[in-house]
Amino acid sequence: MNQPNVTLPSAPYLAEPGSATATSLYIDGEWRAARNGRVREILDPADASVLTIVSEGGRADTEAAIAAARRAFDSGEWRRTTAADRGDILHRIADLLQRDREEIAVMESLDTGKTIEEGGMDVDDVTDVFRYYAGLADKDAGRLVAAPEGVHSKVVYEPVGVCGMITPWNYPLLQLAWKMAPAIAAGNTMVIKPSEVTPVTTAKLVELSTEAGIPAGVVNLVMGSGPDAGAPLSEHPDVDLISFTGGLVTGRRIMAAASETVKKVALELGGKNPNIIFPDVDLDTAVDYALNAAFFHSGQVCSAGARLIVHNEVHDAFTTELARRAEAIRIGRGQDEGVRCGPLTSAEHRAKVEKAVARGREEGARIIAGGKRPDEPELQDGYFYRPTVFVDCDRSMDIVQNEVFGPVVTVERFETEEQAIELGNDTDYGLSGGVWTSDTARGERVAAALRHGTVWINDYGPYFPGAEWGGFGRSGVGRELGLAGLDEYREAKHIYRNLAPEPQRWFG
């Protein structure tokens, strides 16, 4: 395969391929190696070559990071940092992200397989998130509460404490920002555990936070597997909140473990998201957006519009054009010009996608595009898979009900508005969905009826830092972004003052 035309930039936390050591854990203001001495190779998903070496931490490292975060919260200088100062730090992080935008876009592209353009979009989105919470940091001093004469009553907001943050492999930079920015704004300390598959930009963001003035112990980073490095964050009594983005099975384990110490839990667990197409739309536009909804970042998106629900009247024309355009999508290395779908992030994940596609065939769904690995010789070493379109699908199929998390879209038919709503809500998840219609009233009716955390009308995918993100049902607990995203990292405290206390003589 052709050699990549870009490489990872040098960094203090990354070791050269072939190195026996790496210092990519960040604990109490110091880059260090894992106590067990282990390292992990981070692979380029485009050709399975080794990009870099990182430390592979374990329980002892995570417990050390928790202790550092606890000290920083309970007795460090961070306790004396004002809300305005925290806002200034967030603004500096945003500035540094833009300063290093091109470098970070390359890092994210090489690490995850997405295109450099997508990596740059992620940096811009992350910058906006930090600026949003920078603006909120000093804006809420609490509120006065109506009280009887002679009483002063107010509610104030304080940081939760030590926060554990476990982030996914598909959007490592973006998903960390959604947790890290509001946590800093509220005054918390944290221990971050990224996916062991894509940790590179997480370390970069930690480096930038230090450069921006975050004191030692406030932001800590532990790399390693979930059972070894991640589990203590859910179990440890000194962790006050655990925020996790990832799969349903792991989310259940985290919730169960967190219940032992009754810590706060925020979970974003994915979705099986409907994209409903009524017959009165412009076909060219609707197909174009449907492709983006299903195949952006090779479908490795929790909110992907992977479940198309198309009106009978336009079904055949819509799916024919969808399949034609899907077959024309250029896949390849994310750093190459003109590529629109990069590789899947790992060999293990591609195997899961292939298993799901095989299951769809067995259930009777019919493939009209993709359904296989690419034939091009230069793509054989990477984890590539062709964008895939299934038709003749129905709600009973596993391929329709369960998240594939790859470049696979299923198509179902409907006839009436009521059927469309019923199908759109026929899922255990409830993260997001789309409605396409030129009838404004119908769009509003369907959006109101769908039990999903975000519903787009005549669009699919955009979000704003000021709008809450999260799901109904098994898509998770809590919200990220918006005011609710800040509240996840705060505790409300009621302070009651009696202005003229006198003896009550209740007990004589």
Disulfide bonds with the S-S distance in Angstrom:
none
